Amino acid sequence: MGRDAGEGRPERARRARGRAAGSDGARPVAARDARRRGAHPRAGAGGDGCAPGRRAHGHAQPSGGAPLPRARRDGLLRQAEPARRIPGARRQPERTPPVNERAKRLLRDAGSERTSVLLVEDSASDRRLLLDAMENFATVRAVAKLQDALALLDAEEADVVLLDLHLPDAYGLEGLIRLRERHPQLPVVVLTGGELDVALDALAEGAQDFLSKDEIDPLRLARAIAFALERQQLREQLESRADDAARSAEELEGVLEVAADALLLLDVASLRIVWANEAARALFRAEAETSILGRRPLTASMLERARSGEVEVQANVNGGDKRDLALRATRTRFRGAPVWYASLRDAESRRETEEAERRLVRGERLLALGQMAASVSHEINNPIAYVLANLQTLQRAMRAGSQWDRDADEMLDDALTGSQRVASIVSDLQTFARVRDEAVTRVHLDVVARAALNLLSSRVRKSRAKVQMELPEVAPISAFEGRLIQVASNLVANALDALEESGGTVTVRTTEDEAGVCLIVEDDGPGMSEETRQRVFTPFFTTKGSRGGMGLGLSVCAEIADRHGGTLALDSQLAQGTRVTLRLPRATGLEAERPAPTHSGTRARVRGGRILLIDDEELVRRGYRRMLGRRFEIETAASGPDALALLARDERFDLVLCDVEMPEMDGPSVLEAIERLHPDLAPRFVFCTGGVFTEASVHALAQRSVPTVAKPLDLATVRDLVHRFSSDEAAEG
């Protein structure tokens, strides 16, 4: 069967028609098949449309032909034991219940309890053989011609088709092709006479499986049908997924087409554009997509650098026209080929966006400063009031020649205490309010917490809440101190707000563990709902209404924590209070120096030493000369040029204190001149500043590792500096 399957279809069709209309009804191939089966050559010339599950009994005599031997038929239906073979005889399978049970299980696993099969076979004997083999596990309709099968399939559904390749109205692969064209989703198992080449051709034309008529038994039939069903299901799933993928790709391409950023796909090998969205065409001044395809605006090195994050590049956007662009890139696949996916936007727009973000952050800080202004002014005015009162009283007493030594001493102590309090507040405020980030330094979170509480001291006193501090010394961190004071102040202020009506306790404490150093601010107030917790770090979200800020406080704090490599976590439940934890990594390297105390007390007292003080304000020079003159030899200079002239005459100084901001020659310029003209003195140079810097000074100080002390100076600070920098000769004196 099927020996001439490779012949052309017109010739096959002609031969099929000739066989159907032959004078004696004989078919050479059918006769050969019949002889192979042991039947009369003319057996099966007519069709008999057997009903489903119908079983023939006795000797079948189709069209007057010889009957199929019963022993032959029953032998094919019996399943033999696999190891039993009779020499020279075909395998004799026994028809035992396990065979049908296994067949049913195969089909059940394939998703069908009782499969609907359409059998297309013109040989009556073969048809009976197949019907008997499937009677226990399938519902079968049988027809003898392809046209009958097509008509039946138009009216009814079938799970699978068993198709003979030699039919009266369709020869060879013609029947399969016509059936697949009409019902492409229907699984087909072709029946062959054992010719492998014909079977492979059938598979290539879309058949799911093939089965040789020489090897028909229930198990093989069930297996072939089950595999056909499974393969068809897999094919449908793959086609469905392919359709979904194509649909998703179209939808994604539509979304990318209208994206604001310029998006490109570039071939990995040639780096030529293979796809571009509308924004990219506008950026590269291309009127249509085809006019941009094939261009090479980016290099391999640009794309590789952009894989790790956004970078700025100069790209050719139109011939020799170059523009600064912000680029992100990654490797992916497009229509099965490897490509670069590149996202481009104008670098100037990116810088404007970043500047807008910085303005928002600065706006939040300025708002916080404005809210502090009232309490800070109150804090400064109170100590200034008694400083002035004491000084005026002391001045009158001294002019009157009074001998109130004890009262004068107390008044001076009060004046000094008030001055130191004002200096501390101003110092913390300057650290907090710096417009630009100061240098990264070693910072202790307990010191940061105390500075924040100092800034909020007036508000704490007026609040109904009680503030408890548990601030043991903890390991240092590397940080921008002013930014951390901003975070701590915000967290404490939020806790005070939460207790504004009910009162309660705010606890501020520092801890450390293996993961790092923590600043914890918690209150026993009303707590937060789940909805509020989900939104609390969202920019512009606030629970304070018109009396609060812009809603940037916690979002800015979280950003600051992230920039320091740390985290800001919030834990809150309704009626159970709120806890906010700032966790930061420890500083690496040497331990940080603790801030210098107001009075050293532990330093060895240094007698003598020469100091050069450079400051453009006369009152500052005069005040420090009076304060330090009894212990040190003081020389002063009103400007950088004056100081250099003095050093040209005598450079023997143990310490040089120099203001940063001066009109003629600023502090960094003075240091550069001393490094050039008096290099031995440069290591003993210290900047003395009021905390307000120009942009040039900030840049200059960032480039140098020079000690800096803040005004107002006290005697202990200067004594420690002289002790640190004094020459061997001064130390011996």
Secondary structure as GFF3:
##gff-version 3
##sequence-region A 1 733
A	DSSP	alpha_helix	9	20	.	.	.	ID=ss1
A	DSSP	alpha_helix	28	37	.	.	.	ID=ss2
A	DSSP	three_ten_helix	62	64	.	.	.	ID=ss3
A	DSSP	alpha_helix	70	77	.	.	.	ID=ss4
A	DSSP	alpha_helix	97	109	.	.	.	ID=ss5
A	DSSP	beta_strand	115	120	.	.	.	ID=ss6
A	DSSP	alpha_helix	124	134	.	.	.	ID=ss7
A	DSSP	beta_strand	138	143	.	.	.	ID=ss8
A	DSSP	alpha_helix	146	155	.	.	.	ID=ss9
A	DSSP	beta_strand	160	164	.	.	.	ID=ss10
A	DSSP	beta_strand	166	167	.	.	.	ID=ss11
A	DSSP	beta_strand	170	171	.	.	.	ID=ss12
A	DSSP	alpha_helix	173	182	.	.	.	ID=ss13
A	DSSP	beta_strand	188	192	.	.	.	ID=ss14
A	DSSP	alpha_helix	196	204	.	.	.	ID=ss15
A	DSSP	beta_strand	209	212	.	.	.	ID=ss16
A	DSSP	three_ten_helix	213	215	.	.	.	ID=ss17
A	DSSP	alpha_helix	218	257	.	.	.	ID=ss18
A	DSSP	beta_strand	262	267	.	.	.	ID=ss19
A	DSSP	beta_strand	273	276	.	.	.	ID=ss20
A	DSSP	alpha_helix	278	283	.	.	.	ID=ss21
A	DSSP	alpha_helix	289	292	.	.	.	ID=ss22
A	DSSP	alpha_helix	300	306	.	.	.	ID=ss23
A	DSSP	beta_strand	311	318	.	.	.	ID=ss24
A	DSSP	beta_strand	321	334	.	.	.	ID=ss25
A	DSSP	beta_strand	337	346	.	.	.	ID=ss26
A	DSSP	alpha_helix	347	399	.	.	.	ID=ss27
A	DSSP	alpha_helix	405	432	.	.	.	ID=ss28
A	DSSP	beta_strand	441	443	.	.	.	ID=ss29
A	DSSP	alpha_helix	445	455	.	.	.	ID=ss30
A	DSSP	alpha_helix	457	462	.	.	.	ID=ss31
A	DSSP	beta_strand	465	470	.	.	.	ID=ss32
A	DSSP	beta_strand	477	479	.	.	.	ID=ss33
A	DSSP	alpha_helix	481	498	.	.	.	ID=ss34
A	DSSP	beta_strand	504	513	.	.	.	ID=ss35
A	DSSP	beta_strand	516	523	.	.	.	ID=ss36
A	DSSP	alpha_helix	530	535	.	.	.	ID=ss37
A	DSSP	three_ten_helix	545	547	.	.	.	ID=ss38
A	DSSP	alpha_helix	553	563	.	.	.	ID=ss39
A	DSSP	beta_strand	567	572	.	.	.	ID=ss40
A	DSSP	beta_strand	578	584	.	.	.	ID=ss41
A	DSSP	beta_strand	610	614	.	.	.	ID=ss42
A	DSSP	alpha_helix	618	629	.	.	.	ID=ss43
A	DSSP	beta_strand	633	637	.	.	.	ID=ss44
A	DSSP	alpha_helix	640	649	.	.	.	ID=ss45
A	DSSP	beta_strand	655	659	.	.	.	ID=ss46
A	DSSP	alpha_helix	667	677	.	.	.	ID=ss47
A	DSSP	three_ten_helix	682	684	.	.	.	ID=ss48
A	DSSP	beta_strand	685	689	.	.	.	ID=ss49
A	DSSP	alpha_helix	695	702	.	.	.	ID=ss50
A	DSSP	beta_strand	708	710	.	.	.	ID=ss51
A	DSSP	alpha_helix	715	725	.	.	.	ID=ss52
A	DSSP	alpha_helix	728	732	.	.	.	ID=ss53
###
